[in-house]
Amino acid sequence: MFSLRMTRICLGAVVAATALSARAGADDFTADFHRGCVNAAVASMEQNGVKADAAFQKKVNGYCDCGLAHIKGQFTASELMSLRGPNPDPAVMGRIKPIMQQCSQENFKQ
């Protein structure tokens, strides 16, 4: 359940980061994605009673770093831009989900 929640959080961050970086370069996308991923994860967990202590923050950073590395390595700029707007490309979203699930499993082992 925790892994699925984290995946949903970061998929939202991908869309938000892509929209924020629409006219920006790869470095801006990287910063926006990571910041959005971490902020969304921490906010969601705190809303659910999980304290964002240093150990949790380290896991979140690892999760977001993992997702970002795989996404940047496997997607073109055009594919990332297809996530903008109210109707993100379902094929691209479908490819991101397993990446984030794997990163979640690697970083949030029970």
matplotlib code that plots the C-alpha trace (Angstrom):
import matplotlib.pyplot as plt

x = [0.0, 2.8, 4.5, 1.4, 0.8, 4.4, 4.1, 0.9, 2.6, 5.6, 3.6, 1.8, 5.2, 6.3, 3.3, 3.8, 7.5, 7.1, 4.5, 6.8, 9.7, 7.8, 10.0, 13.1, 16.1, 17.0, 18.6, 15.4, 13.3, 15.7, 15.4, 11.6, 11.0, 13.1, 11.7, 8.1, 8.6, 10.2, 7.7, 4.7, 5.9, 6.7, 3.4, 1.4, 3.1, 2.8, -0.9, -1.1, 0.7, 4.2, 6.9, 9.3, 12.4, 16.0, 15.6, 12.4, 13.8, 16.7, 14.3, 12.3, 15.4, 16.5, 13.1, 13.0, 16.6, 15.9, 12.8, 14.5, 17.5, 15.4, 13.0, 15.8, 17.5, 14.4, 12.3, 12.8, 12.1, 9.1, 7.7, 8.1, 6.4, 3.5, 2.6, 1.6, -1.9, -5.1, -4.7, -1.2, -0.2, -1.4, 1.3, 4.0, 2.3, 2.1, 5.8, 6.6, 4.5, 6.6, 9.8, 8.4, 7.1, 10.5, 12.1, 9.6, 10.4, 14.1, 13.8, 10.8, 11.5, 9.4]
y = [0.0, 2.4, 1.7, 2.3, 5.6, 6.7, 5.8, 7.9, 10.8, 10.7, 10.3, 13.5, 15.1, 14.0, 15.7, 18.8, 19.0, 18.5, 21.3, 23.6, 22.8, 23.0, 25.8, 24.9, 22.7, 19.3, 20.8, 22.7, 19.5, 17.6, 20.2, 20.6, 16.8, 16.2, 19.1, 18.2, 14.5, 15.1, 17.8, 15.8, 12.7, 14.4, 16.4, 13.2, 11.2, 13.9, 14.1, 10.4, 10.7, 9.7, 11.9, 13.2, 12.6, 12.3, 8.6, 9.0, 12.0, 9.9, 7.2, 9.8, 11.4, 7.9, 7.2, 10.5, 10.1, 6.6, 7.7, 10.7, 8.7, 6.0, 8.5, 10.7, 7.6, 6.1, 9.0, 11.6, 15.2, 14.9, 12.0, 14.0, 17.0, 14.7, 14.6, 18.2, 19.4, 17.7, 14.6, 13.2, 10.5, 7.2, 5.2, 7.3, 7.2, 3.5, 3.2, 5.5, 3.6, 0.4, 2.5, 4.3, 1.1, -0.5, 2.6, 2.4, -1.2, -0.4, 2.6, 1.7, -1.9, -2.9]
z = [0.0, 0.9, -2.4, -4.4, -2.6, -3.3, -6.9, -7.3, -5.5, -7.8, -11.0, -10.1, -9.5, -13.0, -14.6, -12.4, -13.1, -16.8, -16.9, -14.9, -17.2, -20.5, -21.8, -19.8, -20.3, -18.8, -15.7, -14.9, -15.4, -13.1, -10.3, -10.7, -10.8, -7.7, -5.7, -6.7, -5.9, -2.5, -1.5, -2.6, -0.8, 2.4, 2.4, 1.7, 4.4, 7.0, 6.2, 6.9, 10.2, 9.1, 10.5, 7.9, 10.0, 8.6, 7.9, 6.0, 4.1, 3.0, 1.7, -0.2, -1.7, -2.8, -4.3, -6.2, -7.4, -8.6, -10.5, -12.1, -13.2, -14.9, -16.4, -17.9, -19.2, -20.9, -22.1, -24.8, -24.2, -26.5, -24.4, -21.2, -22.8, -23.7, -20.0, -19.9, -19.6, -18.4, -20.6, -20.2, -22.7, -21.2, -23.0, -21.4, -18.0, -18.3, -18.8, -15.8, -13.3, -13.2, -12.9, -9.8, -8.4, -8.6, -7.1, -4.3, -3.6, -3.6, -1.2, 1.1, 1.9, 4.9]

ax = plt.figure().add_subplot(projection="3d")
ax.plot(x, y, z, "-o")
ax.set_aspect("equal")
plt.show()
